[in-house]
Amino acid sequence: MDSRRLGFVLGVVLGLCPSVAMQADGSEDEKPLYKDATAPVERRVDDLLRRMTLEEKVMQVNQYSLGRNNNENNAGAVARVPAEIGSVIYYDQDPALRNDFQRKAVEQTRLGIPVLFGHDVIHGFRTITPIPLAQSCSWNPELVTQVCAQSALEASRAGVDWTFSPMIDVAHDPRWGRVAEGYGEDPYATGVYAAAAVRGYQGDTLSAEGSLAACLKHFVGYGASEAGRDYVYTEISRPTMWNLYLPPYEAGVRAGAATLMSSFNDVSGTPSSASHFLMTEVLKERWGHRGFVVSDWDAVRQLINQGVAADGREAALKAFNAGLDMDMMDDLYQRHLPDLVNKGLVPMERLDDAVRRVLRIKFEMGLFENPYTKEMKREKRILQPEGLRLAEQMAEQSIVLLKNENAVLPLERASTIALIGPLAKDTENLLGSWFAYGEAKDVCPIDRALSQEFEGRADILYAQGCGMEGDDRSGFAEAVGVARRADVVVLCLGEKRRWSGENAVWGSISLPEIQEDLLAEVKKAGKPVVLVLSNGRPLDLSRMEPLADAIVEIWQPGVVGGKPLAGVLSGRVNPSGRLSVTFPRSVAQIPIYYNRRPAARKGTQGRYLDMSSEPLYEFGAGLSFTTYDYGEISLPKETLRKGEEMTVEVRVSNSGPRDGMETVMWFVSDPVATLSRPVKELKHFEKKLIKAGEEAVYRFTVNPQRDLSYRDAEGNLVLEAGDYYLQVKDKRVKFTLID
Ligand code: BGC
């Protein structure tokens, strides 16, 4: 018997559960069907719904916060939370507060409907894993699933039922700090990761012990926020909506995501949180989603700020009728829905539909049977070995080696290493944004990891050099001195954890001048410099790149901190990460992304006159300590019918000295279409281990409907006969699609 069920049985034995349930019309029922765990969910929902009063229904579509809110972007909590509430954002690491509150809901309210406890478990709960942007550079969705499953287990043992994750907003602007929370610039890859995360959080069934309900966010287009600013408007045409922003959501919905969160942004004049088209026509009617949509924090009230509602009442009316089922935090549904329903402005069927969706998830999660969380000792449920092992594996695979001139890495011959920089001993910033209950003391700093890794092999000298920001250059001389005494410099620079994430917008994506200057100064020592970067967004490295002999992007790795980096530096880990997002040369190039449409003039025309038009590092960039040789793409036939499939393959041999994991990315291009298509689009990827001296065959089964089509402005799938190209690295083959 699992813990939640145990709690329920105990409650019954102690006589705490009401044995009768009153119907809305006042009559009583000995054994309400909705309490019968053997009855089908839909019948239980119907039964409960018909017993509910208008006020009880309205309470189910509200969410407040419970406990101390540690999110600095969101202030203000509701002082007294009524036990009839549909959901709370749960701010505690221990289940006691949950269980107390749940007891009130289950045992002291008329119908005993359990509360759903949500929390932002974005990249771990206490065991903080690499940020999602880093995870996407692993190109290992299976590992994403495993990491999310571990996060779910840890969070659920603390009393959480529902995570506001994954964040699957395709983003083309690194000034937008929330690029850290997503999976990069590609809609296909983001969709694959969305499904992987949903599978990890939710497991096989929502009711399984240790699973969380997932929430795809932010629906939709938030990543297109103009000029990278947070909370602002977006301008998204319907074809772009259908082909770029919606596909990851469709993938997440198909994977069974229980919920979605509406986004803050307006889309071409209609805020997502008031968009009937997005929430009702696309999500519920077209995709058949049966879970519910929660607003983002205060997003219903913000419809007033966004200029589409005069007051709270109108905001509630617009959001609710558009299909936004649950109101996070702004209390407007609770205040206004009863009257709006009574006046006939909100149809009762709409309210019933929203309540039905919320109840459905609660029944599917087994909350009616198992409302409580077993109270295990904290040390038995946090920072567990399996979670740490997976976090480390993920961090190893998400590191991207961006540059390695003269094979300076791995550091096999160095006997003295100068470890320099403000992040060399740091613990806090390596956690990244949205670190939930992560603690700096859990993080293994880079200096400790290096000392352990190189023990008996190399001496480590240390100098901080400078702080993360500011003007204090007094440590530069010591840093240069240390560099002179060493064979190689490992310089650890980057961003503070709050420099990315929500409400962390930058007009410049360079590192602070003091950090750039430290690199320039240290370089004067004449030793090879390995630049280690920890950051939550693509950076402008244009001034730093020429000075670094090697560049290792470790992102924000979470609790495992410097260990995976130490493995890369020593050669124990062969880097296998590849960028899921483009690194521009400068802010002036933004937006810049690989899946752009072709221009009217080719060659040198239309290019910047004063700078390069090419990015510094492209989508997919990433080096290894070994060499991979790609064969030609083998095509079984040159003509394919629309209804057929074909499997293409490419052989990759590892001709270098080390085992390595290589990701093959398959791109498709459609050079002539009714609607101009991107120059290339990722359609499949696979990562495999190839031992030194061996080869592997990578395959891609092309399904024309799925892989060669696009959507028109109405969202119809368009599949056109004609020539197509398949591309892997620099290999390209043409084939023809016929009717
Ligand atoms: C963020 C969401 C988050 C919510 C609850 C909002 O400010 O945009 O991503 O889930 O707060 O913390």
Residues whose N, C-alpha, C, O or C-beta is under 5 A from the ligand:
A	BS01	BGC	D120 F164 D296 W297
